[in-house]
Amino acid sequence: MYAQTPDEIAWRAGDLFVAMRKGKLKLRIEHEYPLADAARAHAELEGRATTGKLLLSP
């Protein structure tokens, strides 16, 4: 199922963030990279070298 409109995307994203704030959704961030290391993060994803989420930060 895909979101059909920008309003639906905003609605679903809002529900997601509410669940996160309430502690109903736990995210496991395996690594955090500066944006300058985005190529490294992509290489790790493509090479299946990760098991959690990768976060790029400015």
N, C-alpha and C positions, 0 to 999 in steps of 0.2 A: 504494500500500500504506500502510495506516495502522496505528499501534500499537494493539493491542487492550486492553492492560491497563497499569496504572501500573508494574508490574514490567518490562514490555517497554520502556516509555519510559525507565526508569532504566537498563536494560541498553544500549539504543541510545545514550543520552546518554553513558554511561560509555565506550563504544567511540569516540565522537566526541572526547571529551576526551583519551583515550589517544593517538589519532592526532595531535591537535594538539600534545601534549607531545613526541611523537617527531619532530615536524617533517614529518609526512606530509601535513598539511593546512595550507595557508596561507590566512589570512583577510586581505583587504584592507579595512581600515576607512578609509573616505573622510573621514568627519567624526565628531567626538565632541562631543556636546552635553550641557550640564547638564540634569537632569531638568526643570527649570523651562522649558526651551526645547523640550519635547516637541512642542508644537503646530507649531513651525517645522520640526522634523524630519519630522513627518507630512506637512506641506504639501510639503516637498521630495520626499518619496517619491511622494505622489499626483501631483505635477506632473512626475514623471520627470526631476527636476533632478539626480539622483545616478547614479553608475555603480558605486559600491561600497557597503559596509555603513555604516550609521549606528549609532553607539553612544550610548546614553543613560546617563549616570552620575549617581549621587546627589550 
